């Protein structure tokens, strides 16, 4: 069912499967060079050094050693004469095995002795090189036979040739070659797997469009950054249709599965084929269990086996705690799991765990998930116990795997005590899949008989789950207060006998219903309705009901922020962060807190901290699949609000493309509006209009906060595009927000509406700013005062505050108005300062939000050059000699500079430019 649900179409942009983008084996080995410029430079430097015999390239199989070797030769051009030597198992057992193609070209009398062969090969190479440097590329140098080794050593010692050798570890080289590495006569360049940033660089270069973070993170995690496997997996995703181009953004439809990735499977098979049977069995066990303690594995296989596997790079052993053992490369486990039959899985489970179900209390979430997956894969085996199934489902949801969470709940029976909590879990999983109707349906299956049998706390939790589902269903959100009120009456009837239920449970149940109301009112933007109650909740001891205190604090953070108490909201966010840090941090709490913290930072102008917060979020494949788009949307929004549209476009388009494929919290409309805003700032009306059209056709409603952000971005896009009706719509929104005490959003909207403001509007802006806190309030206040008083000094102070936040567009707006007022008042110095500052800002912003009323004197490039030198005290004659013009020309330019800037001496130029 889940796969079918996830394959739903949607969105407003064109979508297509990927065409043939990647080449054959040679391309597979070389495309990682797009991110290996430093390695290429180091290898070339070793090869060109007169003191060096060459370079050894080390690294795991498939890392790109051979491709880098060829790239080194290619970079040196025609001055190099290169020869390729390949070592195979057969060659390694045959004298002169890898040099066979040269022996075939020697005269018969030359091959009668090793000395004759050596001299003949040397002569042949020097003749064909024709004075050029000869370089041997020796693939798999560890398998070279002794006679070939001797010939190459002699060729290097006599200066006839240099070597680029590839091998997994330098210790695998023939002894004489290894000695040269230790003595630094052969350089060594070790190739590591690609980092995530390098993976993005490679994919962007190969695919040729924007590349989503979900695609980058998922591919990188799936194969650990191995370039060869990355190439193969990308090709496999293309053939399976999972890699799609959606509105010029490459992304994934679903999670990556390694089944069917032939090259990856062949790589794992060849790697394990050389391992003893015991080693392969350890790999199979860890493929199913994902990790096991060193003690448990040693009891089965012996310490020697594990030590040898760790040294060969198959295993990781944690040195702390219980010494957990896992496969070093996760993709090996996933591939091997796909090979195992049901019978073999059962055998391995009995081998490691025995016939009994493990104690639930002793299982970490990771172990619980692997155990549940193991049991489900054993088909006709008994399913996990209801308690284990429910716990595994919760762990899966915390791991952002809603499909497996739903699968875990399917084994629960309505007669089980865990069935109702299981239905709540299914509802939450469907909400993560953006299927609120399915979520509500799962809760509707809870019968009246079940409800009657519930204790107060579970009843309150079921009610809360119903409210959460109804909130996201069009037309049902208005019913939530009634549901909460009815549940409150039922709860009081349930607890009328205090002897049946402990007081702590009753308190927690009441808190849960209170929290339902807080969350609903926050969702609707009715912050003033619950602000006092939330402040009272904050004053309580968190230990009494920690989850209730935290979630109430989340609501209060947003309420304080939107109601103008931005600094208090930031302080509360820091307090809550410390509370979360002192305890286990479930993923859902973490996500809720990050969402509130982001909102505070965004509305406070702290855009750099917004980006830092978004980039700190975990990047596990499962989380990327369902929240990667939200992360990119946050980054893009921060850039758009900061007036950096060129930086915002890529993450915003990527977020929009992903949210079309996997909707989440009706956030696609925010992505559309923000993308339109960014394009409008760049002056691209065509793309801005297209995304505005997509925004206007969106169905569904999000939270007040997300809706306000989307509406603001859409209106500001219209303002940049010259829509004359934007101002009135923004003003109407301002009055609505003021009536609800939402001073922060009102102030931001009015700031945007008053680009061409009246005195009445500036007085309102000043009044709203008096009800706010923080630097953005200060900027609004100074802008309003400066505009009302026609004070360039006040406006330049506002510009300074904007510059401190690196809000260049806001700074430019304040400076442009200050320039007009300074000119009107005849303030020559202030006008010069503002003019020069505006000229500098024009180099950094895509377009000024407002132009000064009259054209300002603009210095030519030559005038600016001469003025800078004159301001530093350089004489006219020295300036003329320095830039290669006559003294008369310098004097003429300085006259123009003095006239344009209104200065009368060279000393006044200092610091203006």
C-alpha positions in Angstrom: 0.0 0.0 0.0 2.7 2.5 1.0 4.6 2.2 -2.2 1.4 2.8 -4.2 0.7 5.9 -2.0 4.1 7.3 -2.5 3.9 7.0 -6.3 1.1 9.6 -6.5 1.7 12.4 -9.0 1.4 16.0 -8.2 3.0 19.4 -8.6 3.0 22.0 -11.3 6.3 21.5 -13.2 7.2 19.1 -16.0 8.8 15.8 -14.9 10.8 13.3 -16.9 12.9 10.3 -16.5 16.7 10.8 -16.8 18.2 10.3 -20.3 21.4 8.5 -20.8 23.8 10.6 -18.9 26.7 8.4 -18.0 29.2 6.4 -20.1 30.9 3.0 -19.9 33.6 1.6 -17.7 36.2 4.2 -18.7 33.9 7.0 -17.9 33.0 5.3 -14.6 36.7 5.4 -13.6 37.4 9.0 -14.6 34.3 11.1 -13.7 35.3 11.5 -10.1 38.2 13.6 -11.4 35.7 16.4 -11.4 36.3 16.7 -7.7 39.9 15.6 -7.5 41.8 18.6 -8.6 44.0 18.7 -5.5 44.9 15.0 -5.8 45.7 15.5 -9.5 48.0 18.4 -8.6 49.9 16.5 -5.9 50.4 13.4 -8.1 51.6 15.6 -11.0 54.0 17.4 -8.7 55.5 14.1 -7.5 55.9 12.9 -11.1 57.6 16.1 -12.3 60.0 16.3 -9.4 63.6 15.6 -10.5 64.3 13.7 -7.3 61.3 11.4 -7.7 61.0 8.1 -9.5 57.3 8.7 -9.8 54.2 8.3 -7.7 52.1 5.6 -6.1 48.3 6.1 -6.0 46.7 4.2 -3.1 43.0 3.7 -2.1 40.2 1.2 -2.1 39.0 -0.5 -5.2 36.8 1.6 -7.4 38.1 4.8 -5.8 39.4 6.2 -9.2 43.1 5.4 -9.0 43.4 4.4 -12.7 41.4 7.3 -13.8 43.6 9.7 -11.9 46.8 8.1 -13.4 45.5 8.7 -16.9 44.5 12.2 -16.0 48.1 12.9 -14.8 49.4 11.8 -18.1 46.8 13.8 -20.0 47.6 16.9 -18.0 51.3 16.7 -19.0 50.4 16.6 -22.7 52.6 15.5 -25.6 55.9 15.8 -23.7 55.2 12.5 -22.1 55.5 9.0 -23.7 53.3 6.7 -21.7 52.9 2.9 -21.5 50.2 1.0 -19.7 51.1 -2.1 -17.7 48.3 -4.3 -16.3 48.9 -7.0 -13.7 46.6 -10.0 -13.4 46.7 -13.1 -11.2 48.2 -15.0 -14.2 50.7 -12.3 -15.0 51.9 -12.3 -11.4 52.9 -15.9 -11.7 54.6 -15.5 -15.1 58.1 -14.0 -15.5 57.9 -10.6 -17.3 54.1 -11.1 -17.2 53.0 -7.5 -17.4 55.8 -6.7 -19.9 54.8 -9.4 -22.4 53.6 -7.0 -25.0 57.2 -5.5 -25.1 58.9 -8.9 -25.1 57.0 -9.7 -28.3 58.6 -6.8 -30.0 62.2 -7.6 -29.2 64.5 -9.5 -31.6 64.9 -13.2 -30.8 68.5 -13.0 -29.8 67.7 -10.3 -27.2 65.5 -12.6 -25.1 68.1 -15.2 -24.4 69.1 -13.7 -21.0 67.7 -11.3 -18.4 70.5 -8.9 -19.2 69.7 -9.0 -22.9 66.0 -8.4 -22.2 66.8 -5.4 -20.0 69.1 -3.8 -22.5 66.7 -4.4 -25.4 63.7 -3.0 -23.5 65.7 0.1 -22.5 66.8 0.7 -26.1 63.2 0.1 -27.4 61.7 2.6 -24.9 64.3 5.3 -25.6 63.9 5.0 -29.3 60.1 5.3 -29.2 60.2 8.1 -26.7 62.3 10.2 -29.0 63.7 12.4 -26.3 60.4 12.6 -24.3 60.0 11.5 -20.7 58.6 7.9 -20.5 56.1 7.1 -17.8 54.7 3.6 -17.1 51.2 3.4 -15.6 51.3 0.2 -13.6 47.8 -1.0 -12.6 47.5 -3.3 -9.6 51.3 -3.0 -8.9 51.0 -5.3 -5.9 50.6 -8.3 -8.2 53.7 -7.7 -10.3 56.1 -10.6 -10.8 59.8 -10.3 -9.6 61.3 -10.1 -13.1 59.0 -7.2 -14.2 59.8 -5.5 -10.9 63.5 -5.7 -11.6 63.2 -4.3 -15.1 61.1 -1.3 -13.8 63.5 -0.6 -11.0 66.4 -0.5 -13.4 64.5 1.8 -15.8 63.8 4.2 -12.9 67.3 4.1 -11.6 68.8 4.9 -15.0 66.4 7.7 -15.6 64.9 5.9 -18.6 61.3 6.0 -17.2 59.2 7.0 -14.3 56.2 5.1 -12.8 52.7 5.8 -11.8 51.6 2.8 -9.8 48.2 2.0 -8.4 47.6 -0.3 -5.4 45.2 -0.4 -2.5 47.9 -0.1 0.1 51.5 0.8 -0.3 52.5 -2.2 1.9 51.0 -4.4 -0.9 53.8 -3.2 -3.3 56.8 -5.4 -4.1 59.4 -5.0 -1.3 61.8 -2.8 -3.4 59.0 -0.5 -4.5 57.7 -0.2 -0.9 61.2 0.7 0.2 61.3 3.5 -2.3 58.0 4.8 -0.9 59.4 4.7 2.7 62.5 6.6 1.5 60.3 9.1 -0.3 61.9 8.4 -3.7 58.4 7.4 -4.8 55.7 9.8 -3.8 52.4 8.6 -2.5 48.9 10.1 -3.0 46.2 8.4 -1.1 42.7 8.7 -2.6 39.8 8.9 -0.1 36.2 8.4 -0.9 34.3 11.5 -2.1 32.9 13.8 0.6 29.3 14.8 0.3 30.3 18.2 -1.1 32.5 16.5 -3.7 29.6 14.2 -4.6 27.4 17.2 -5.2 30.1 18.8 -7.3 30.5 15.7 -9.4 26.7 15.1 -9.8 26.1 18.8 -10.7 28.8 18.6 -13.4 27.6 15.3 -14.9 23.8 15.8 -14.7 23.9 19.5 -15.8 21.0 20.8 -13.8 20.3 21.7 -10.1 20.8 18.6 -7.9 18.7 18.2 -4.8 20.2 17.5 -1.4 18.1 14.4 -1.2 19.8 13.0 -4.3 23.3 13.9 -3.2 22.9 12.7 0.4 21.2 9.5 -0.5 23.7 8.5 -3.2 26.6 9.4 -1.0 25.3 7.5 2.0 24.3 4.5 -0.1 27.8 3.7 -1.4 30.0 5.7 1.1 31.3 8.1 -1.5 33.0 5.4 -3.7 33.1 7.0 -7.2 32.8 3.8 -9.2 29.8 2.6 -7.2 28.3 6.1 -7.2 28.5 6.1 -11.0 26.9 2.6 -11.2 24.2 3.4 -8.7 23.2 6.7 -10.5 22.9 4.7 -13.7 20.8 2.1 -12.0 18.5 4.7 -10.5 18.1 6.2 -14.0 17.1 2.8 -15.5 14.6 2.1 -12.6 12.9 5.5 -13.0 13.7 6.6 -9.5 16.0 9.4 -10.8 13.8 12.1 -12.2 14.3 15.6 -13.7 11.5 17.7 -12.2 11.5 21.4 -13.3 15.2 21.3 -14.0 16.0 19.7 -10.7 17.4 16.2 -10.4 15.9 14.3 -7.4 14.5 10.9 -6.4 11.0 9.6 -6.4 11.6 7.1 -3.6 14.4 5.8 -1.3 17.4 4.2 -3.0 17.4 0.4 -3.1 20.6 -1.5 -4.1 18.6 -4.5 -5.4 19.3 -4.7 -9.1 22.3 -2.5 -9.0 24.4 -5.0 -11.0 27.8 -3.2 -10.7 27.4 -2.8 -6.9 26.4 -6.4 -6.5 29.3 -7.6 -8.6 31.7 -5.5 -6.6 30.5 -7.0 -3.4 30.5 -10.5 -4.8 34.1 -10.2 -6.0 35.2 -8.7 -2.7 33.6 -11.4 -0.6 34.7 -14.2 -3.0 38.2 -14.0 -1.6 37.1 -14.2 2.0 37.0 -17.5 4.0 33.6 -19.0 4.7 33.7 -17.8 8.4 34.3 -14.2 7.3 31.4 -14.4 4.9 29.1 -15.7 7.6 30.1 -12.8 9.9 29.2 -10.5 7.0 25.8 -12.2 6.7 25.1 -11.9 10.4 25.9 -8.2 10.5 24.0 -7.6 7.3 20.9 -8.7 9.2 21.7 -7.4 12.6 23.5 -4.3 11.4 25.6 -4.5 14.6 26.5 -6.9 17.4 28.7 -6.8 20.4 32.3 -8.0 20.1 31.7 -10.5 22.9 28.7 -12.1 21.2 30.5 -12.4 17.8 33.8 -13.7 19.3 31.8 -16.4 21.2 30.6 -17.7 17.8 33.4 -17.0 15.4 36.5 -16.5 17.5 38.6 -13.4 18.1 41.1 -14.2 15.3 38.4 -14.0 12.6 37.2 -10.6 13.8 40.7 -9.2 14.1 41.6 -10.3 10.6 38.3 -8.8 9.2 38.9 -5.5 10.9 42.5 -5.3 9.5 41.2 -6.0 6.0 38.7 -3.2 6.2 35.5 -5.2 6.4 34.6 -4.4 10.0 34.4 -1.4 12.3 34.8 -2.1 16.0 33.7 0.6 18.4 36.4 1.0 21.1 34.0 2.3 23.8 31.2 0.7 25.8 30.1 -2.7 24.6 32.5 -2.6 21.6 29.8 -2.8 18.9 30.9 -4.4 15.7 29.4 -3.3 12.3 30.2 -3.6 8.6 32.5 -0.7 7.6 30.5 -0.2 4.4 26.8 -0.2 4.9 26.1 -0.9 1.2 27.8 -4.3 1.7 25.2 -5.2 4.2 22.3 -4.1 2.1 23.5 -6.0 -0.9 24.1 -9.2 1.1 20.7 -9.0 2.7 19.1 -9.1 -0.7 20.9 -12.4 -1.4 19.8 -14.2 1.7 16.9 -16.7 1.5 14.3 -16.8 4.3 15.7 -20.0 5.5 19.2 -18.6 5.8 17.9 -15.5 7.6 16.3 -17.8 10.2 19.6 -19.8 10.6 21.5 -16.6 11.2 19.0 -15.3 13.7 19.2 -18.4 15.8 23.0 -18.3 15.5 23.2 -14.8 17.0 20.0 -14.4 19.1 18.9 -17.9 19.9 15.3 -19.0 20.0 14.0 -16.5 22.5 12.9 -12.9 21.8 15.4 -10.4 23.2 14.4 -8.3 26.2 12.8 -5.1 25.0 14.4 -3.0 27.7 17.9 -4.0 26.5 17.4 -3.0 22.9 18.5 0.4 21.6 16.3 1.9 18.8 18.8 0.8 16.1 18.9 -2.8 17.4 15.1 -2.8 17.7 14.6 -1.8 14.1 17.1 -4.3 12.8 15.5 -7.1 14.9 12.0 -6.2 13.6 13.2 -6.0 10.0 14.9 -9.4 10.5 11.7 -11.0 11.9 9.6 -9.5 9.1 12.0 -10.9 6.5 11.6 -14.4 8.0 8.0 -14.5 6.5 6.5 -17.6 8.1 8.2 -17.1 11.4 6.1 -15.7 14.3 5.9 -11.9 14.1 7.5 -9.8 16.9 5.4 -9.6 20.1 2.9 -6.7 20.2 5.2 -4.8 22.6 8.2 -5.3 20.3 6.2 -4.4 17.2 4.9 -1.2 18.8 8.3 -0.2 20.0 9.9 -0.9 16.6 7.2 1.2 14.9 8.0 4.2 17.2 11.7 3.8 16.5 11.0 3.7 12.8 8.9 6.9 13.0 11.7 8.6 14.9 14.1 7.4 12.1 11.8 9.0 9.5 10.7 5.7 8.0 6.9 5.9 8.1 6.4 3.0 5.7 8.2 0.6 8.1 6.3 2.1 11.0 3.1 1.2 9.3 4.3 -2.3 8.5 5.2 -2.9 12.2 1.6 -2.0 13.3 0.0 -4.4 10.8 0.8 -7.4 13.0 -1.1 -5.9 15.9 -4.5 -7.4 16.7 -7.5 -5.3 18.0 -7.5 -7.6 21.1 -3.9 -6.5 21.9 -3.5 -3.8 24.5 -1.0 -2.2 22.1 -3.6 -1.9 19.3 -4.9 1.6 20.1 -1.4 3.0 20.5 -0.5 1.3 17.3 -3.4 3.1 15.5 -2.0 6.4 16.8 1.3 5.4 15.5 -0.1 4.6 12.1 -1.9 8.0 12.1 1.4 9.8 12.8 3.1 7.8 10.0 0.4 8.7 7.5 0.8 12.4 8.5 4.5 12.1 7.8 3.5 10.8 4.3 1.2 13.8 4.0 -1.9 11.6 4.0 -4.2 13.2 6.6 -7.3 11.4 5.4 -5.6 8.0 6.0 -4.4 9.3 9.3 -8.0 10.1 10.4 -9.2 6.8 9.0 -6.7 4.9 11.2 -8.1 6.6 14.3 -11.7 6.1 13.2 -11.1 2.4 13.4 -10.8 2.7 17.2 -14.2 1.7 18.3 -16.3 3.0 21.2 -15.6 -0.2 23.1 -11.9 0.5 22.8 -12.4 4.2 23.9 -14.4 3.1 26.9 -11.6 0.8 28.0 -8.8 3.4 27.7 -7.2 5.0 30.7 -7.3 8.9 30.8 -3.8 9.3 29.4 -4.3 7.1 26.4 -7.7 8.7 25.7 -6.1 12.1 25.7 -3.4 10.9 23.3 -6.0 9.5 20.9 -7.9 12.8 21.0 -4.7 14.7 20.3 -3.9 12.4 17.3 -7.4 13.1 16.0 -7.0 16.8 16.3 -3.6 16.7 14.5 -5.1 14.8 11.6 -8.2 17.0 11.4 -6.0 20.1 11.4 -4.5 19.2 8.0 -7.8 18.1 6.3 -9.5 20.9 4.3 -12.7 21.9 5.9 -12.2 20.0 9.2 -9.8 22.2 11.1 -12.6 24.4 12.4 -14.1 21.3 14.1 -11.0 20.9 16.3 -12.1 23.1 19.3 -15.4 21.2 19.5 -13.5 17.9 19.6 -11.2 19.2 22.4 -14.2 20.5 24.4 -16.1 17.2 24.1 -13.0 15.2 25.0 -12.6 17.4 28.1 -16.0 16.6 29.3 -15.5 12.9 28.7 -12.1 13.0 30.5 -13.7 14.6 33.6 -16.3 11.9 33.6 -13.6 9.3 33.4 -11.6 10.7 36.3 -14.5 11.3 38.6 -13.3 8.3 40.7 -9.8 9.4 41.7 -9.1 6.1 43.4 -9.1 4.3 40.0 -6.4 6.4 38.4 -3.4 8.0 40.0 -3.4 11.8 40.2 -0.2 12.1 38.1 -2.0 10.3 35.2 -5.0 12.6 35.5 -2.8 15.7 35.5 -0.9 14.5 32.4 -4.1 13.7 30.6 -5.5 17.2 31.3 -2.2 18.7 30.1 -2.4 16.8 26.9 -5.8 18.2 26.1 -4.6 21.7 27.1 -1.7 21.2 24.7 -4.1 20.3 21.9 -5.7 23.7 22.3 -2.3 25.5 22.5 -1.2 23.8 19.3 -4.4 24.5 17.5 -4.5 28.2 18.4 -0.8 28.5 17.4 -1.7 26.8 14.1 -4.5 29.4 13.5 -2.3 32.3 14.5 -4.4 33.2 17.6 -1.3 33.8 19.8 -2.9 36.4 22.0 -5.6 34.0 23.0 -3.1 31.6 24.6 -0.1 33.7 25.4 -0.9 34.2 29.1 -1.7 30.5 29.6 1.6 29.6 27.9 3.5 31.9 30.2 1.9 30.2 33.2 2.9 26.8 31.8 6.5 28.0 31.4 6.6 29.0 35.1 5.9 25.4 36.1 8.5 22.9 37.0 9.5 21.0 33.8 10.0 17.8 35.8 6.3 17.5 36.5 5.5 16.8 32.9 8.6 17.4 30.8 7.1 16.7 27.3 4.1 19.0 28.1 6.5 21.7 29.3 8.7 21.5 26.2 5.8 21.5 23.7 4.2 24.4 25.5 7.5 26.2 25.3 7.6 25.5 21.6 4.2 27.3 21.2 5.3 30.2 23.4 8.5 30.7 21.4 6.4 31.2 18.3 3.9 33.4 20.1 6.5 35.6 21.6 8.3 36.0 18.3 5.1 36.9 16.2 3.8 39.2 18.9 6.8 41.4 18.8 8.9 39.9 21.6 11.6 38.6 19.4 14.5 38.9 21.9 12.4 37.1 24.6 11.6 34.4 22.0 15.3 33.9 21.3 16.1 33.7 25.0 13.4 31.1 25.5 14.7 29.1 22.5 18.2 29.0 24.1 16.6 27.8 27.4 14.6 25.1 25.6 17.7 24.0 23.7 19.5 23.4 27.0 16.6 21.4 28.3 16.6 19.2 25.2 20.4 18.8 25.4 20.2 17.4 28.9 18.0 14.5 27.9 17.4 12.1 25.1 16.1 14.0 22.1 13.4 12.2 20.1 13.4 13.1 16.5 9.9 14.6 16.6 10.8 17.0 19.4 14.0 17.9 17.7 12.1 18.8 14.5 9.5 20.8 16.3 12.1 22.8 18.2 14.2 23.4 15.0 11.1 24.7 13.2 10.4 27.2 16.0 14.0 28.3 16.3 14.1 28.8 12.5 11.0 31.0 12.6 12.5 33.2 15.4 15.7 33.6 13.6 14.1 34.3 10.2 11.7 37.0 11.6 14.6 38.6 13.6 16.8 39.0 10.5 19.3 36.4 11.7 19.5 34.8 8.3 23.1 33.5 8.7 22.0 31.6 11.8 19.0 30.2 9.9 21.3 28.7 7.4 23.6 27.3 10.1 20.6 25.8 11.9 19.4 24.1 8.7 22.8 22.7 7.8 23.2 21.2 11.2 20.1 18.9 10.7 20.9 15.2 10.4 21.3 14.0 6.9 20.4 10.3 7.2 18.9 8.8 4.0 15.4 8.4 5.6 15.3 11.9 6.9 16.5 13.3 3.6 13.6 11.5 1.9 10.9 13.2 4.0 12.6 16.3 5.3 15.4 17.1 2.9 13.1 19.5 1.0 12.2 21.4 4.2 15.9 21.8 4.9 16.6 23.3 1.5 13.5 25.4 1.7 14.8 26.9 5.0 18.1 27.7 3.4 16.5 29.3 0.4 14.0 31.3 2.5 16.9 32.7 4.6 18.7 33.9 1.4 15.6 35.4 -0.1 14.7 37.3 3.1 18.4 38.5 3.2 18.1 40.0 -0.3 20.5 37.4 -1.8 18.3 36.0 -4.5 21.1 34.5 -6.6 22.0 32.2 -3.6 18.3 31.4 -3.0 17.3 30.1 -6.4 19.0 26.7 -6.3 17.8 25.5 -2.9 14.3 27.0 -3.5 13.8 25.3 -6.8 15.2 22.1 -5.4 12.8 22.3 -2.5 9.8 23.0 -4.8 10.7 20.1 -7.1 10.9 17.7 -4.1 7.8 18.9 -2.4 5.8 18.3 -5.6 6.9 14.6 -5.5 6.7 14.3 -1.7 4.3 16.9 -0.2 4.9 17.9 3.5 2.8 20.2 5.6 1.5 22.1 2.6 4.9 23.7 2.3 5.1 23.6 -1.5 3.2 26.9 -1.7 5.9 28.5 0.5 8.5 27.2 -1.9 6.6 28.5 -4.9 6.1 32.0 -3.4 9.7 32.2 -2.1 11.1 31.2 -5.5 8.9 33.8 -7.2 10.3 36.4 -4.7 13.9 35.5 -5.5 13.4 35.6 -9.2 11.6 39.0 -8.9 14.5 40.4 -7.0 16.8 39.3 -9.9 14.5 41.0 -12.4 13.4 37.8 -14.0 9.7 38.5 -14.4 9.0 35.5 -16.6 10.2 32.9 -14.0 8.7 35.0 -11.1 5.4 35.0 -12.8 5.4 31.3 -13.5 6.1 30.5 -9.8 3.4 33.0 -8.7 0.9 31.2 -10.9 1.9 27.9 -9.3 1.5 29.5 -5.9 -2.0 30.8 -6.7 -3.2 27.4 -7.9 -2.1 25.5 -4.7 -4.8 23.9 -2.6 -4.7 23.3 1.1 -3.8 25.5 4.0 -0.8 25.4 6.2 0.0 26.9 9.6 -0.5 30.6 10.2 3.3 31.0 10.2 3.8 29.2 6.9 0.9 30.9 5.3 2.1 34.4 6.4 5.6 33.7 5.0 4.1 32.5 1.7 1.8 35.4 1.4 4.5 37.9 2.2 6.9 36.4 -0.4 4.2 36.4 -3.0 3.3 40.0 -2.4 6.9 41.1 -2.4 7.4 39.3 -5.7 4.5 41.3 -7.0 6.0 44.6 -5.7 9.3 43.9 -7.4 7.4 43.2 -10.6 5.5 46.5 -10.4 2.0 45.2 -9.3 0.2 48.4 -8.2 -2.3 46.6 -6.0 0.3 45.0 -3.7 0.5 47.9 -1.3 -3.2 47.9 -0.5 -3.2 44.1 0.1 -0.2 44.4 2.4 -1.8 47.2 4.3 -4.9 45.1 4.8 -2.8 42.3 6.1 -1.0 44.7 8.5 -4.3 45.9 10.0 -5.4 42.2 10.5 -2.2 41.4 12.2 -2.2 44.4 14.5 -5.8 43.6 15.6 -4.5 40.1 16.6 -1.3 41.6 18.3 0.9 40.0 15.7 3.2 43.0 15.6 6.3 41.3 14.1 4.6 40.0 11.0 2.6 43.3 10.8 5.9 45.3 11.0 7.6 43.2 8.3 4.6 43.5 5.9 4.4 47.3 6.5 8.1 47.6 5.9 7.6 46.1 2.5 4.5 48.2 1.8 6.2 51.5 2.6 8.9 51.4 -0.1 6.9 54.4 -1.4 5.2 55.3 1.9 3.1 58.2 3.2 3.5 60.0 6.5 0.5 58.1 7.9 2.0 54.8 7.0 5.4 55.7 8.5 3.6 56.8 11.7 2.0 53.4 11.8 5.3 51.7 11.1 6.8 53.6 14.1 3.9 52.7 16.3 4.3 49.0 15.5 8.0 49.1 16.0 7.5 50.4 19.5 5.7 47.1 20.2 8.6 45.0 19.0 12.1 44.1 20.1 15.5 43.6 18.4 17.5 45.1 15.6 14.7 44.8 12.9 12.4 46.8 15.2 15.2 49.4 15.5 15.7 49.6 11.8 11.9 50.0 11.2 11.7 52.7 13.9 14.7 54.7 12.5 13.4 54.4 9.0 10.0 55.7 10.1 11.5 58.5 12.2 14.0 59.4 9.5 11.3 59.5 6.8 8.9 61.6 9.0 11.6 64.0 10.1 13.5 64.0 6.8 16.6 63.2 8.7 19.5 61.7 6.7 21.4 61.0 10.0 18.6 58.8 11.4 18.2 56.9 8.1 22.0 56.3 7.9 21.8 54.9 11.4 19.1 52.5 10.2 21.4 51.6 7.3 24.2 50.9 9.8 21.9 48.5 11.7 20.9 46.8 8.5 24.6 46.4 7.5 25.3 44.8 10.9 22.8 42.1 9.9 24.2 42.0 6.3 20.8 42.9 5.0 22.1 44.8 2.0 18.8 45.5 0.3 17.4 47.0 3.4 20.6 49.0 3.8 20.4 50.2 0.2 16.8 51.4 0.8 17.7 53.4 3.8 20.8 54.9 2.1 18.8 55.9 -1.0 16.2 57.8 1.1 19.0 59.4 3.2 20.7 60.6 0.0 17.5 62.4 -1.2 17.0 64.1 2.2 20.6 65.1 2.5 20.5 66.7 -1.0 17.3 68.5 -0.2 18.8 69.9 3.0 22.0 70.9 1.4 24.0 68.5 3.6 27.0 68.1 1.3 29.0 65.8 3.4 26.1 63.5 4.3 25.1 63.4 0.6 28.6 62.5 -0.5 28.8 59.8 2.1 25.4 58.4 1.1 26.2 58.6 -2.6 29.4 56.7 -2.3 27.8 54.1 0.0 25.0 53.6 -2.5 27.5 53.1 -5.3 29.2 50.4 -3.3 25.9 48.7 -2.6 25.0 48.6 -6.2 27.9 46.3 -6.8 26.5 43.8 -4.3 22.7 43.8 -4.7 21.0 42.7 -7.9 18.8 45.8 -8.0 18.1 48.7 -5.7 14.7 48.5 -4.0 14.3 52.2 -4.5 16.1 54.8 -6.6 17.0 58.3 -5.4 14.7 60.9 -6.8 17.4 62.7 -8.8 20.4 61.3 -10.6 23.5 61.4 -8.5 27.0 62.3 -9.8 28.7 59.0 -10.7 32.5 58.8 -11.0 34.0 57.1 -13.9 36.4 54.2 -13.3 39.4 56.5 -14.1 38.1 59.3 -11.9 37.6 56.9 -9.0 41.2 55.5 -9.5 42.7 59.0 -9.5 40.6 60.2 -6.5 41.7 57.2 -4.4 45.3 57.9 -5.0 44.9 61.7 -4.4 43.0 61.0 -1.2 46.0 59.0 0.0 48.3 62.0 -0.5 49.9 60.9 -3.8 51.0 63.9 -5.9 49.6 64.6 -9.4 53.0 63.9 -11.0 53.3 60.5 -9.2 49.7 59.6 -10.1 50.4 60.4 -13.8 53.5 58.2 -13.8 51.7 55.4 -12.0 48.8 55.1 -14.3 50.6 56.3 -17.5 48.8 59.5 -18.3 49.9 63.2 -18.4 49.8 65.5 -15.4 47.3 67.7 -17.2 45.0 64.7 -17.6 45.2 64.0 -13.8 44.4 67.6 -13.0 41.4 67.5 -15.3 40.0 64.4 -13.7 40.5 65.8 -10.2 38.6 68.9 -11.2 35.7 66.7 -12.3 35.9 64.7 -9.1 35.9 67.8 -6.9 32.9 69.2 -8.8 30.8 66.0 -8.7 31.5 65.3 -5.0 31.3 68.8 -3.8 34.7 68.8 -2.1 37.3 71.5 -2.1 40.5 69.7 -1.0 42.3 66.4 -1.5 42.1 65.7 2.2 38.3 65.5 2.0 38.6 62.6 -0.5 40.3 60.4 2.1 37.8 57.8 3.3 35.0 58.7 0.9 36.1 56.1 -1.8 
